[in-house]
Amino acid sequence: MHSENLVLQRSNPSSSTHRPPSSGGAATPQSPRPRDWAGLTDRDVLARYRPGRADPLQVLEVLLKLHNQQHTAMVKTVSHKTRQERAQFLRRFFRDLKLRAGFKTLPDPRNLGHKHINAMVQVWREDRLQPPTIQTYLSFLRGLAQWLGKPGFIRRPAHYGLDLAEYQRTGIAERDKSWTAQGVDIDGLIDRVCAFDPHVGASLRLIRAFGLRRKESIMLRPHECVVPFESTGLPPEQHQCERYVWIRQGAKSGRPRFVALNTQRREAAIAYAREVARRDTHAHMGDPARNLKQNLQRFSYVLRKFGITTQGLSITAHGLRHEALIEEYIALTGEPPAVRGGGKGLTPEKEDAARLAVSRLAGHGRRHAASAYLGAVMFRKTRGTASSGGQTGQSRKS
């Protein structure tokens, strides 16, 4: 069952709430194969469906069953949300080849050609889809191509006549998306939200304090999530304080993490969340009268009501996550990040250490993921170079 439709129920008191995993968490197990596929390789399974005879949509379903749980770039599984969105897109893509792109017959996925991709890109352009949407669609098709052993089949956006400036993702923040950058009175605005809806207000305070994602903040159980360092399984060199907040429910790709409860803002956010949750030790931050999907909708509604949108105050809940991660970087380095024009006087070692810490706080496993919040790092001059400027002006991915 898809996680969006699950009711946020009380956790089982006998669960391992205070026995967190010693690592970042294991990947979701692969779905069991049908009994008649036992002992067969993926190629053997597909060989049962001969191109030209098998229904192309049936072949697509086989490919989804075999591969849809797999990440396209790393050896791990993807979230149920990604699986559902990818499956829905691919089914619609093949239907639209006939319904909208004008092909009389559907191609077998194994015989998908460049003419099919070009035709659908034109359909998307006529629909005036946003660049991020088309980029996501190309990413899904790139995954399909990898399943079929054609890793270079889906080309870069420029090959399809799409403007690189719009369609190429760099993963590097080019502008500050935090609430501070928009001149917002953060505490005042959140206080007004708390007065209107304490559940949504508590989630915003948690996002501000811990850099959580929206779903993570709604699914957090404030009475259960605080654990002693000894229970985290983290190595001794990561010991920052005695208590940590365990972020596990709603975490992207099911990767839990621990955040040190080491600032007044974090302590206050947890205290307020517990007050909203009252004495129910198993309560989450969503309204208990609503399920997860309804709480997500309520969250969006309240944010729209207070102008927390790109069309309103030019801010989003995700921008509040940017706020928390930028503040973490400043606390670690004493300087603003590159996206705010700083970071130029840091040593590479200090910069890299801070970016790794920010990446871990955000729930990512790679240091360069922090660039999406902090901006790019510049090459720094080393001893012996002629210039004393400290930078070359070239970007360095971190």
N, C-alpha and C positions, 0 to 999 in steps of 0.2 A: 504494500500500500504506500502511495506517495506521501511523503512526510508532511506536505502542505495540508493534507486532509485528515491528518491524525488529530484527535482531541488531546489537548495538553492535560494528561491525567496525572494523578499523584504517583510518584515513583514508589516502587516496592521497598519497604523499610529494610528488607533483607538483601537489597542490591548492594553493589560494591561502591557505594557513595564515598566511603572513607578509605577505599583501597584503590586509588587511582593507578593507572598503568605506569610502568617505569619508563616508558618511552612515549613518543608522540601518538601512539595508538596505531593499531593495525588497520590495514585496508579492509573494506567490506568484502566478505567472501564472494566468489563468483557464483552466479546462479547455477543450480544443478541442471545438467543436460537432460533432455528427454531420454527415456529408457532405451529407445531404439537407436540412439546415437552412441551408446556405450562402446568404448574401444575404437571409435572412429576418429581420425584426424579431421581438422576443419576442411581440408581439401576433399577428404572422403565424403563428408557430409554434403558439401556443395556439388560433388560429382553426381549425386542422386537427382539433381535438378538440371537437366540439360538445356543449355541456351537455345532459344527458338521454340522449345516445347513447354518449358515450365512457365508458369505465370510470373512475370517480372516482380509483381508485388509480393508474391509468395517467397521468391528468392530474397527480396529485401528483408522480409521478416526473419528468414534464416540467418542472414548476415547480422541483423540486430540481436538475435538470440546468441549468436556466437561471440560478438565483439562489443556490443553497446556499453558494457560495463567498463571497458578499458579506456584509460587515458591515452590520448593520441601522441603525447610527447614523453611521458614517463611510465615506468613500470608500476602502475598502481591503478586502482579503480576510481571511478568518478561518482559524484553524488547522484542520488535518485532524481533530483531536479534536472541535472544535466542530461541524464539518460532519457528522461521524458521529453525534454525540449529537443534533443537531437533526433529522437525517434519520430516525433511529431513533424519536425521539419522535413526529414527525408521522405516520409510518406506523402506529405503535401507536395514536395518537389517533384516526385514521379507522377503524381496525379496531374500537376499543373503542366507538365511537359505536353500532355495531350489536351487538357482543357484550355490552357492559356498560351502555350508556345506554338501550338499548331501542328505538332507531330501526330501523324495518323495512328501510329502504334507506339506503345511504350517499349523502350529498350530494356533488355535484361541489364541489371546493374553492372554486370561484368563486361557489358558491351557499351557502357556509357562513353560518349565521345565528346570532343571539344565543341562540336556544333550544338550539343544539348546544353552545355554550360553557358556558351555564348548567348544562346536564345533566352535562357532564364535570367541571365544578368540583364538583358535588355528589358525583360518584363519587370524586374525589380526597379530599374531606372525609370521606367514609365510610371510605376507606382509611387515614385518619389520616396523610396525607402531611405532612411537615414544611413550615413556611412557605417556607423557601428553595427547596424543590423545586417547590412550586406557583408561586412567583414565576418560577422558571426556565421552567416550562411556559408561563406566560403570555407570557414574553419570546419564546419560540420561536413562539408563535401570533401575536404582534405582528409578528414578522418575516414570517410568511406573509401577513399582511394587507397589509404594505407591498409585497410582491411583486405583490399583486393590485390595488394602487392604492387601498387602503382604510386609510390610516394611522391613523385614529381608531377603527377597528372594535373592537379589544380595549381594554376599559376598565381603569380602575384597580381594585386589589383590592377596595376598598369597594363598588364597583358590584355585585360578586358576593357580597356579604354577608360578606366576609373582614375581619377586624380589622386596621385600619391599623397598629396598634402592632406587630403580628406580621409583616405582609406587605409593608409599605412599606420599601424599601431606601433608606437615606440616603447610603450610601457614606462615612459618617463613623464612626470608632471611638468608641464610648461607654464602653469599658472597656479597660484595658491588658491585652493578650493576651501580653505578653512573659513569658519564664521568670522574670525578676527579680521581676515582680509576684506570682508564685506562690511566692516564697521558695525557689526551686530553686538548689542549688549547681551552676551551669552547667558550669564546668570539670570538677568532680568527676564529674558524671553523664556528660559526653561522654568523659572518660577511661575510664570503665568500659565504655562502648559500644565504644571503640577496642580495648580488651583482648579483647572478645568477637568483634567483627567490624571489622577495620581499614577495610574499604571503606565501611561505613555510618558509622563514626566519622569518617572523612575527609570524607564528605559533610556531616555535621553541623558539623564545623569550618568548612567552606567556607560553609555557610549562615550561621553565626554571624559570620564575617568579612566576607562580601560581600553578605549579604542575598539569597542566591539562592533560587529556587524549588527544590522537591525534584528535579524532573527535570533542571534545569540543573546541580545539584550532582552528580548521578549521571553525566551525560553530559560533564562537564568533562574535558578532556585536559590535565592539569597541566603536562606538558612542552612542549606546543605553544601553550598559551593566553597565555603571557607575551610581550608585544611591546613594542618601544620606542615612545615617544610619537610619533616621526616616522612610524610605520607605522599609527597609528590614524586619520589623516585628520581628527582633531578640530581645531577652530580654535585659534589660539595662546592666546587668552584662557582656554581650559580646561586649559592646561598646569599640572598640579599636581606631577608628578614624572617621572622618566625612564622608568619601566616601568609598563605597564598590563596588566590581565588582560582578555582578550577573551572575553566571554560570548556564545556564538553557538548552540551545539547545545542544543536543548531550550528555547530562549527562546520566550516566548509570542508567538504570531502571527509567528514567524520574525524578530523584531526583535533583532538583536545589539546589544551595548553594550560599553563599555570602562569598567573600574573601576580607579582609581589604586591602585597597589601602594605605599601611602604610610603604612602603620601596621605595627607589630610583629605584631599579630594576623593581618593579611593575609599578611605574609611567612611567618609560622609555619604558617599553614593551607596555603599552597602548598608549603612545604618538606615538611610531613607528607604531603600528597597525592602528591608526587613519590616520597617514600619508599615509600608503599604501592604506587604504580604501578611501582616499581623502575626498571629502565633502559629499559623499553619506551617509547620517545619518543611512540608513537601511542596509548598506553593511556588509557582513560577511567577514571572512579572506580568504576564498577561492577565486580563480579567478572567477569573475562574468560570464566569458564566458563558464564556466564548471559547470556541476551539481555536487552533492555531491559525487557520485561514482567516477566521473572523477577527482575531486579534491583529493580524497583519493589516487587514483592511481598516480596522479602527485606527491603527497607528498612522496609516496614510491619510485618513480623513482628518485626524486631529492636526497633523502637520499642515495640511492644506488650509485648515481653518485659521491657523496662526501665520500663514504666509511663508512657511518653511518649504519653499519650492523654488525652482530656478526661475519661474515666471513671477514669483512674489518678491521675496527678499534676496533672491539670487543665492540661496543656500539650500542644502539638503541635509538629511540625517547623515548621509555618507560624508558630507563635508565636516560634520562634527567628529567623525572618526579621523579625518585628516587633522583636525585641530589637536586631538589627543596625541597622535603620532608625531606631529611637529613639536608639540610641547615636550614629549619624551626626548627627542633629539636635542632640543635646547637644554634640557636638564642635564643631559649626559656630556654635552660639548661646551656649553656656555655660549654658543653662537647659533644664529638662525641658519636653517638649511639653505641649499642653493636656490630653491624655489622662492625664497625670500631675499635672495641676493647675498647670502652668507656662505659659510663653509670654506672660504678661501684660505684662511690662516691655519687650518688644521693639518696635522700630519696625516699621511695616508693611513697609518695604523689606528689613530684615534677616530678618523672618519669611518673607516671600515668597521671598527668595533661598534660604533654608535649605530651604523646602518644595520648591522646584524641584530642588535638589540631591538631596534624599531621593527624590523621584519618579524622577529619572534613575537613581539607584542601584538602585531597585526595578525598573527596566525599563519605566517608564511614560513617556508623552510629555507628559502634562499635569500642571501643578502641583497641581491640586486632588485628584489621585489620592493624594497623600500624606496626606490627611485620613483615609483608611482605616486608617492606622497611627498617626497623630499626634493625631487628634481635631480638633475644629472650631476655627476661629479666631474670636475675638470682635472686634466693632467696637471701635475705639479712639477715645477722645476726641481731637479736634484742638484746636489753639490757639484760644482764644476761646470755648470751651464752658464752661459754668458749673462743672460738676463736675470735681473733681481725681481722681476714682476711676480714670480711665484706660480704662474700658470702659462700654458701654451695657448689656451683658447679652444683646444680640442676636447671633446667630451670623452669621458671614460665610463663605461658601463660598470655598475657595481652590483 
